[in-house]
Structures are given as C-alpha cells and as structure tokens.
Amino acid sequence: MWSVIRSTLFLLPPETAHQLTFWGGKLLDWMGIWTKQPPEVAPIELWDIRFPHPIGLAAGLDKNAELLRLWAHIGFAFVEIGTVTPRPQPGNPRPRLFRLPKEKALLNRMGFNNDGAIAIARRLEKRPPHLIIGINIGKNRDTALTEAPQDYANAFQILRDLGDFFVINVSSPNTPGLRQLQSREALLPLIEAIQRHNTSQKPLLLKLSPDLSEEEIAAIGTTAQETGIAGFVAGNTTTQIQYPALGPGGISGLPLRPLRQRLISLLRPFGLPIIGVGGIFSPEDMHQAMHAGAQLIEVYTGFIYEGPPLLMRLLRSLRTP
Ligand SMILES: Cc1cc2nc3c(=O)[nH]c(=O)nc-3n(C[C@H](O)[C@H](O)[C@H](O)COP(=O)(O)O)c2cc1C
C-alpha cells in the first residue's frame, strides 16, 4: 500500500508531494482514520520524561506543529518540531528540496521556512496529550551572528512552557554562518542567554553537524558539560557530499550512515544522552546507532522513502518478548 502511495507521490515535485501528504494527513486525522497500535516496547526514562519507546520524528518535517495528532496516531513516541525562529520567515526560493532516489537521499536548502514562534506557540497550546514534543529553535536569517543569542533566547522564552525538551540548532547548512555558532566562543554566550530564561530547567539539547572535526567535537562536548546542556542530537545534514547540478544544500538519508555513527561515537565519552539521527532506514541502522551510544532515535528521510511501515518495523525489532 505504501509503495503505491510513494510511487504516486514521487511523480510530483518533492515540496508539492510534501504539501499533498500534509493535506491528506489532516484529512485522515479529521476523519479519525488511523487505528494502528504500536507494539509494546520497553519505555525509556530520560530528563524525567518517560518515553514509551525510543523512536521520534526528526526536525524539519513538521516545522510548524501542524500534524501533531497524526504523528501520535502513527505511533511516534515524540516529535521534534521546528526549526522555529523568533519571527516568521519564508525560507529560500523554490526549488529547494530534491530527491536522489538512487542514493536514497534528499538534498535540501529550505532555510528555516516557518510560521515564527508566536504562531507556533498558539498551535502548541492545543497539543495532544501523550505525545512528547521537542522544540528545535534557531535564529532568523536576517539576524547578525553577533545578535544570535538574543534570537535563540527570544524563541525559547516564547515557547518554553510548551515543549518537553528543546534543541538548539546550530548545525543547519542553509542559514549563512549558522554553523559558526558551533565554536566554543560562540556557544558559551548563546547557551548562557537561553539558560538565563530556563527557570523551569527544561532539557536543552545541542544539534550538531556531522561535518565537525574531532577537535571541534571535543571542544563542544566540554562546553556542553560546563553549561548544563542535557544531551545531543547527532546529527544534521552534511555538506561533505555535493551535487553541483542541484546547487547548494544539505544531504540527508543513507549517505549519512557512517557520518552519524562517527558523530555519536565521538560524543559518547561526554556522558550525555544522545538522539541518533541520520540515515535510519532499517532496524539494523537503529541498533547500530544505539550500540554506538544513542538512547533515542529520530527518522526523516527514511520515513519519506519507507513511510509509516518503517516505524512499525523499527518498533517490532524492539518488542519485549
Ligand atoms: C527537507 C528537510 C528539512 C529539514 N529541516 C530541518 C530543520 O528545520 N531543523 C533541523 O534541525 N533539521 C532539519 N533537517 C534535518 C533532519 O532533522 C535530520 O537531522 C537529517 O535529515 C538527517 O536525518 P535523515 O537522514 O533521517 O533525514 C531537515 C531535513 C530535511 C530533509
């Protein structure tokens, strides 16, 4: 069934297929059609949050928190919404999302298109119970890097009571200069600016690029420990692989497998929980990420190519006997 739906959707430009799927999802949700119950697996307790199982939806698919009830029905334990910027912004001009079916990959240069923190906060006030929500925050494109801490702190302030955990995204390749915020000098004021407003001690995670060097990762790990960071999301898309005919962008999907494994392994010694993301297409991928040190898993491109059956396959492989 999914392969028929996918073949049809793949005839359309990627962003049109995305929009059509969202409308279909809203319709399914409205009609109450979606009854699949995920198999029972052992829950995981992290940051005082009880995750019914370890699999969630990665940031960028539901940037504006529009389909939360559907994700809960499909069976995700948690969803990372965003990236949310303080003010709404349109993102880069289209086309900005491309399929690479042979590589089971995507190239995107979306550029944080989103409705902005205030509109998304309003939507989150009606969030479904039982779905854990991570909120991924970033800076507006037209905010100077030197002003970035204020942007992250603003987005956090607006949303802080509406998410279970927060992800500081300093690793998207599609906002000019953003990845420079991964240096210790830039991270210290940025994390401190957010922590100043973090009176209810929400877990703050850092989402990192798989393109960082070992030395950069070591410096970030120490900075994270010093500033009360609660964990890592490892990781974002890569720019190590390029397709000049398609223009710039980050690559996601199967080519990320080895880069994700490397990033998780290099972060493990810092002793903070890790959400493993990048090229998870099968139970084997998931178990490899967990073996390397990830406690939770997120999917994006695998979910686009394999659809909801991927989640069921991953969950079945975790089923408690
Ligand atoms: C179209 C698209 C948009 C994305 N947007 C975001 C985003 O807004 N914020 C973010 O932190 N990551 C974003 N990502 C990165 C994913 O969350 C994930 O880290 C990456 O795609 C690797 O996982 P995957 O191989 O399962 O796709 C996006 C990825 C794609 C393909």
The ligand as a MOL file (V3000), in Angstrom:
LIG
                    3D

  0  0  0     0  0            999 V3000
M  V30 BEGIN CTAB
M  V30 COUNTS 31 33 0 0 0
M  V30 BEGIN ATOM
M  V30 1 C 13.6770 18.8120 3.9350 0
M  V30 2 C 14.4300 18.7810 5.2460 0
M  V30 3 C 14.2790 19.8440 6.1380 0
M  V30 4 C 14.9640 19.8360 7.3510 0
M  V30 5 N 14.7830 20.8750 8.2190 0
M  V30 6 C 15.4230 20.8610 9.4070 0
M  V30 7 C 15.2260 21.9080 10.3380 0
M  V30 8 O 14.4390 22.8280 10.1320 0
M  V30 9 N 15.9330 21.8570 11.5060 0
M  V30 10 C 16.7920 20.8440 11.8110 0
M  V30 11 O 17.3910 20.8450 12.8940 0
M  V30 12 N 16.9910 19.8240 10.9430 0
M  V30 13 C 16.3200 19.8050 9.7610 0
M  V30 14 N 16.5280 18.7810 8.8920 0
M  V30 15 C 17.4890 17.7160 9.2350 0
M  V30 16 C 16.8090 16.4840 9.8390 0
M  V30 17 O 16.1710 16.7880 11.0590 0
M  V30 18 C 17.8440 15.3690 10.0920 0
M  V30 19 O 18.7680 15.8290 11.0550 0
M  V30 20 C 18.6080 14.9690 8.8340 0
M  V30 21 O 17.7540 14.9770 7.7170 0
M  V30 22 C 19.2400 13.5880 8.9640 0
M  V30 23 O 18.2840 12.5860 9.1870 0
M  V30 24 P 17.6980 11.6520 7.9910 0
M  V30 25 O 18.8490 11.0660 7.2630 0
M  V30 26 O 16.8350 10.6260 8.6960 0
M  V30 27 O 16.9000 12.5550 7.1370 0
M  V30 28 C 15.8370 18.7520 7.6700 0
M  V30 29 C 15.9890 17.7010 6.7620 0
M  V30 30 C 15.3040 17.6990 5.5790 0
M  V30 31 C 15.4790 16.5450 4.6140 0
M  V30 END ATOM
M  V30 BEGIN BOND
M  V30 1 1 1 2
M  V30 2 1 2 3
M  V30 3 2 2 30
M  V30 4 2 3 4
M  V30 5 1 4 5
M  V30 6 1 4 28
M  V30 7 2 5 6
M  V30 8 1 6 7
M  V30 9 1 6 13
M  V30 10 2 7 8
M  V30 11 1 7 9
M  V30 12 1 9 10
M  V30 13 2 10 11
M  V30 14 1 10 12
M  V30 15 2 12 13
M  V30 16 1 13 14
M  V30 17 1 14 15
M  V30 18 1 14 28
M  V30 19 1 15 16
M  V30 20 1 16 17
M  V30 21 1 16 18
M  V30 22 1 18 19
M  V30 23 1 18 20
M  V30 24 1 20 21
M  V30 25 1 20 22
M  V30 26 1 22 23
M  V30 27 1 23 24
M  V30 28 2 24 25
M  V30 29 1 24 26
M  V30 30 1 24 27
M  V30 31 2 28 29
M  V30 32 1 29 30
M  V30 33 1 30 31
M  V30 END BOND
M  V30 END CTAB
M  END
